[in-house]
Amino acid sequence: MSRFTRQELYDLVWSEPMKKLAPRYGISDVALAKACRRADIPVPERGHWAQLQAGKTVTRRPLPPRGLGMSDSVSIGDNPYETHEQRVSRILTEPIPAPPIFPEDLSQVTERVRKLVGKVARPHSSHRLHPLVARLLDEDQRRREEREKTAFPRLSHEPLPETPADQRRLRLINAIFLAAQRCGATPWVRDRDGRDIGVEVGHQKVPFTVSQIGERRRPSPPSPRAPRKSGRERLRLAIGSPESSSDGKSWEDSIDARLEDRLTDIVVQLLVAGEANYRAGAVESHKWWLQLRAQIEAEERRKKEEQERRERERREKLEKERVEHLLKEADNWRRASELRGFVEIVRKESEPAGPNAKERLEQWATWVLALADRIDPIRSGRIPNEDLKDVDQERRGERHA
């Protein structure tokens, strides 16, 4: 897999036809075009390269700025399995990425987003429904019908609460979804009750909650006999999930203003939160990469030092064995010399008696001299041949290390 910044990939796809470029990274030109489209990178139109080859003037569509919450990194190609050694080698050899830089600070982004959002109108029952909210209501109606058909309704048949506060909550969610989608974000709902909700800004998912102040996470449906309240219950909207440990922005109904009056600011902050989340993630990812590389470098240094220590111990052990072997062979040489001298003295001073005495003496002398030759490291060829083998072995060990 190859990774590029948006600018790098933009320059690449405008440098040569994608049919020639894509196989270099193990993908098709269609897959490369899809990757560019996901990253909002314009590509040459059909006929661009033919016109260029014919000498006609062609224009290069400029690279638009990175969208809110969108990653500046683009990955193309397969993601093959990496062994630990391959991963370590890649991290140690690839260049250290530059820390992320953002031309605008978040206050400037907020002003730009505020112009993009404009004014979000107060929700009204006559406003059109966002498809996700319409699906919630359709599913709710289906559950109501199922509940009426059975004498023993299950929990899955329970419809959504119909209190004025819950109806108001759905209208707020609908208005936020419509405004966010108009600005390029993608709303989402992950549960049947419309509690797990949020918007996807670029590549960032931004959850938010709209709940009655003092309400439990999963309120039980009201009893059919329970009287409806006046609809003046206070609601609270908070960016982030209830399980999130980070403190996001939040708004509450007050005497001066209700949430309906703050929808513009709410939508603006949802979109800005997507960009803020991306920036925080990019900074954290760069920090994590530097820490990982530092850990790998420290581990590699430790391994190298351990290998050098083992090599020193190996060489010291080999040198000790060579010295001991040499001293042993020197002792063998002295013994062989003493045996030869002993044979000469016996030959000179002994007076063998009896038949074949001289022949038996020579047989004995031959046996002793042969034994001396076997003991003698020089006559047997052990010295210097075996000592040279030890030298070669040491050299091979040094080359292997």
Buried (B, 14 or more C-beta within 10 A) or exposed (E): EBEBBBEEBBEBBBEEBBEEBBEEBEBEBEBBBEBBEEBBBBBBEEEBBEEEEEEEEEEEEEBEEBBBBBBBBBEBBEEEEEEEEEEBEEBEEEEEBEEBEBEEEBEEBBEBBBEBBEEBEBBEEEEEBBEBBEEBBEBBEEBBEBBEEEEEBEEEBBBBBEBEBBBBBBBBBBBBBBBBBEBBBBBBBEEBBBBBBBBBBBBBBBBBBBBBEEBEEEBEBBEEEEEEEEEEBEBBBBBBBEEEEEEBBBBBBEEEEBBBEBBBBBBBBBBBBBBBBBBEBBEEBBEEBEEEBEEBEEEEEEEEEEEEEEBEEBBEEBEEEBEEBBEEBEEBBEBBEEBBEEBEEBBEEEEBEEEEEEEEBEEBBEEBBEEBBEBBBEBBEBBEEBBEEBEEEBEEEEEEE
